[in-house]
Amino acid sequence: MASNLIIGFGAACVVVLLFAEYRSADWLRWLAKPAASAAFVGLALACGGLGSVYGQLILAGLAFCMLGDILLIARDRRLFLAGMGAFALGHLAYACAFAAIWAGFSGLTVVVAAATALAIGVTLRQLWPHLGVFRAPVAAYCLIIAGMTAMSFATTSPGGGAPYWLAAGGALGFAASDIAVARDQFVKPEFINRLWGLPLYYAAQMMLAASVSI
């Protein structure tokens, strides 16, 4: 019951956040975004995240992502770089969590790794002319995303199967949502980027948070 209430609260906060983005209401953005991010941290705690190494690492990743969310609210380039660092630490924490429930590489892992590398390569090529001094940080960030996503498909589910789809789905959604952030920051700031990117991002984080119940 508590988990359902947290998920509902988080979803409501995302709706309010989208409204704030549409109306360019900074004060409402400062209320809604931290609240939505706190919801995925709260969900992980409610699902018993402190009870396992995997859960603790996922919680660390969620906390880093919440910090990144807050740093990105102000839309300042220096804070954006700091936010990128926080999200990179989040991705690394998730990668470590996936290593804690490692099932070993499989054909699916290789396919996902290749597909992710291709998708990131195409995206990075499109972004490259717009990145300027952010080229090196963004390239490094993309490598971290690729590794984290591939590792999510080499995990063991609670039932013993592989991969752990709740974790893999969260990892994929998180990686895909970063495209919306990059386009909004480096190509053209448009509401459409946030319209699909924010719900995908928060749904992915909720999936990762819920995955700690193993």
C-alpha positions as CSV (number, residue, x, y, z in Angstrom):
1,M,0.0,0.0,0.0
2,A,2.8,2.5,0.9
3,S,4.6,1.7,-2.3
4,N,1.4,2.4,-4.4
5,L,0.9,5.7,-2.6
6,I,4.5,6.8,-3.2
7,I,4.2,5.9,-6.9
8,G,0.9,7.8,-7.2
9,F,2.5,10.8,-5.4
10,G,5.5,10.7,-7.8
11,A,3.3,10.5,-10.8
12,A,1.3,13.5,-9.6
13,C,4.5,15.5,-9.1
14,V,5.6,14.7,-12.6
15,V,2.3,16.0,-14.0
16,V,2.8,19.2,-12.0
17,L,6.4,19.4,-13.2
18,L,5.3,19.1,-16.8
19,F,2.8,21.9,-16.3
20,A,5.6,24.0,-14.7
21,E,7.8,23.4,-17.7
22,Y,5.0,24.2,-20.1
23,R,4.3,27.5,-18.3
24,S,8.0,28.2,-17.5
25,A,7.0,28.5,-13.9
26,D,10.3,28.4,-12.1
27,W,8.8,28.5,-8.6
28,L,6.6,25.5,-9.3
29,R,9.5,23.7,-11.0
30,W,11.5,24.1,-7.7
31,L,8.6,22.5,-5.8
32,A,7.7,19.7,-8.2
33,K,11.0,18.4,-9.4
34,P,12.6,17.7,-6.0
35,A,9.3,16.2,-4.8
36,A,9.2,13.8,-7.8
37,S,12.8,12.8,-7.2
38,A,12.2,12.3,-3.5
39,A,9.4,9.9,-4.5
40,F,11.7,7.4,-6.2
41,V,14.1,7.5,-3.3
42,G,11.2,6.9,-0.9
43,L,10.0,4.0,-3.0
44,A,13.3,2.3,-2.8
45,L,13.3,2.7,1.0
46,A,9.7,1.4,1.2
47,C,10.7,-1.6,-0.9
48,G,13.5,-2.6,1.5
49,G,16.4,-1.0,-0.4
50,L,18.6,-1.0,2.7
51,G,18.3,-4.8,3.2
52,S,20.8,-5.9,0.4
53,V,24.0,-4.8,-1.2
54,Y,22.1,-4.4,-4.5
55,G,19.4,-2.3,-2.8
56,Q,22.0,-0.1,-1.1
57,L,23.8,0.6,-4.4
58,I,20.6,1.4,-6.2
59,L,19.7,3.8,-3.4
60,A,23.1,5.5,-3.8
61,G,22.4,5.8,-7.5
62,L,18.9,7.2,-6.8
63,A,20.4,9.8,-4.4
64,F,22.9,10.9,-6.9
65,C,20.2,11.3,-9.5
66,M,18.1,13.3,-7.2
67,L,21.0,15.6,-6.6
68,G,21.5,15.9,-10.4
69,D,17.8,16.7,-10.8
70,I,18.1,19.6,-8.4
71,L,21.3,20.9,-9.9
72,L,19.6,21.0,-13.4
73,I,16.6,23.1,-12.2
74,A,18.5,26.4,-12.4
75,R,19.5,25.9,-16.1
76,D,23.0,27.3,-15.4
77,R,25.8,25.8,-17.6
78,R,28.2,25.3,-14.6
79,L,25.5,23.7,-12.6
80,F,24.6,21.5,-15.6
81,L,28.2,20.2,-15.6
82,A,27.9,19.4,-11.9
83,G,24.6,17.8,-12.6
84,M,26.2,15.6,-15.3
85,G,28.7,14.5,-12.7
86,A,26.0,13.6,-10.3
87,F,24.1,11.6,-12.9
88,A,27.4,9.9,-14.0
89,L,27.9,8.8,-10.4
90,G,24.3,7.5,-10.5
91,H,25.0,5.5,-13.6
92,L,28.1,4.1,-12.0
93,A,26.3,3.2,-8.8
94,Y,23.7,1.3,-10.9
95,A,26.5,-0.5,-12.7
96,C,27.9,-1.6,-9.4
97,A,24.4,-2.7,-8.3
98,F,24.1,-4.8,-11.5
99,A,27.5,-6.4,-10.8
100,A,26.1,-7.4,-7.4
101,I,23.5,-9.6,-9.1
102,W,25.7,-10.6,-12.0
103,A,24.6,-13.5,-14.1
104,G,27.4,-13.4,-16.7
105,F,27.5,-12.2,-20.3
106,S,25.1,-13.8,-22.7
107,G,24.2,-13.3,-26.4
108,L,21.5,-10.8,-25.3
109,T,24.1,-8.8,-23.4
110,V,26.3,-8.6,-26.5
111,V,23.4,-7.6,-28.7
112,V,22.2,-4.9,-26.2
113,A,25.8,-3.6,-25.8
114,A,26.2,-3.3,-29.6
115,A,22.7,-1.7,-30.1
116,T,23.4,0.8,-27.2
117,A,26.8,1.7,-28.6
118,L,25.3,2.3,-32.0
119,A,22.4,4.4,-30.7
120,I,24.8,6.5,-28.5
121,G,27.2,6.8,-31.4
122,V,24.5,8.2,-33.7
123,T,23.2,10.5,-31.0
124,L,26.7,11.8,-30.1
125,R,27.4,12.5,-33.8
126,Q,24.3,14.6,-34.0
127,L,25.1,16.4,-30.8
128,W,28.9,16.9,-31.5
129,P,28.6,20.2,-33.4
130,H,26.6,21.7,-30.6
131,L,28.7,20.5,-27.6
132,G,31.6,23.0,-27.6
133,V,33.6,22.7,-24.4
134,F,31.2,19.9,-23.2
135,R,32.5,17.4,-25.8
136,A,34.9,15.5,-23.5
137,P,32.5,15.3,-20.6
138,V,29.6,14.2,-22.8
139,A,31.7,11.6,-24.5
140,A,32.8,10.2,-21.2
141,Y,29.2,10.3,-19.9
142,C,28.1,8.3,-23.0
143,L,30.6,5.6,-22.3
144,I,29.3,5.2,-18.8
145,I,25.7,5.0,-20.0
146,A,26.7,2.3,-22.5
147,G,28.4,0.2,-19.9
148,M,25.7,0.6,-17.4
149,T,22.9,-0.4,-19.8
150,A,24.8,-3.4,-21.1
151,M,25.5,-4.6,-17.6
152,S,21.8,-4.4,-16.7
153,F,21.2,-7.2,-19.2
154,A,23.7,-9.5,-17.5
155,T,21.8,-9.6,-14.2
156,T,19.9,-12.4,-12.4
157,S,16.3,-12.0,-11.5
158,P,14.8,-12.9,-8.1
159,G,13.5,-16.1,-9.7
160,G,16.9,-17.1,-11.0
161,G,16.3,-16.1,-14.7
162,A,18.3,-13.6,-16.6
163,P,18.2,-10.7,-17.1
164,Y,16.4,-9.0,-14.3
165,W,13.9,-7.2,-16.5
166,L,12.8,-4.6,-13.9
167,A,16.4,-3.4,-13.6
168,A,17.1,-3.7,-17.4
169,G,14.0,-1.7,-18.2
170,G,14.9,1.0,-15.8
171,A,18.4,1.2,-17.2
172,L,17.2,1.5,-20.7
173,G,14.6,4.1,-19.9
174,F,17.2,6.2,-18.0
175,A,19.6,6.0,-20.9
176,A,17.0,7.0,-23.4
177,S,15.7,9.9,-21.3
178,D,19.2,11.4,-21.4
179,I,18.7,12.0,-25.1
180,A,15.9,14.4,-24.3
181,V,18.1,16.2,-21.7
182,A,21.0,16.5,-24.2
183,R,18.7,17.8,-27.0
184,D,17.2,20.4,-24.7
185,Q,20.5,21.6,-23.4
186,F,22.7,21.5,-26.5
187,V,20.5,21.6,-29.6
188,K,17.2,23.5,-28.9
189,P,15.3,23.9,-25.6
190,E,11.8,22.8,-26.4
191,F,8.9,21.7,-24.3
192,I,8.6,18.5,-26.4
193,N,11.9,17.3,-25.1
194,R,10.7,17.5,-21.6
195,L,7.2,16.2,-22.5
196,W,8.5,12.8,-23.3
197,G,11.9,12.9,-21.5
198,L,10.7,13.6,-18.0
199,P,7.9,10.9,-17.7
200,L,10.4,8.4,-19.2
201,Y,13.1,9.4,-16.8
202,Y,10.9,9.2,-13.7
203,A,9.3,5.9,-14.8
204,A,12.8,4.4,-15.2
205,Q,13.9,5.6,-11.8
206,M,10.7,4.2,-10.3
207,M,11.5,0.8,-11.9
208,L,15.0,0.8,-10.6
209,A,13.7,1.8,-7.1
210,A,11.1,-1.0,-7.2
211,S,13.7,-3.5,-8.3
212,V,15.4,-3.4,-4.8
213,S,12.6,-5.7,-3.4
214,I,14.6,-8.8,-4.5
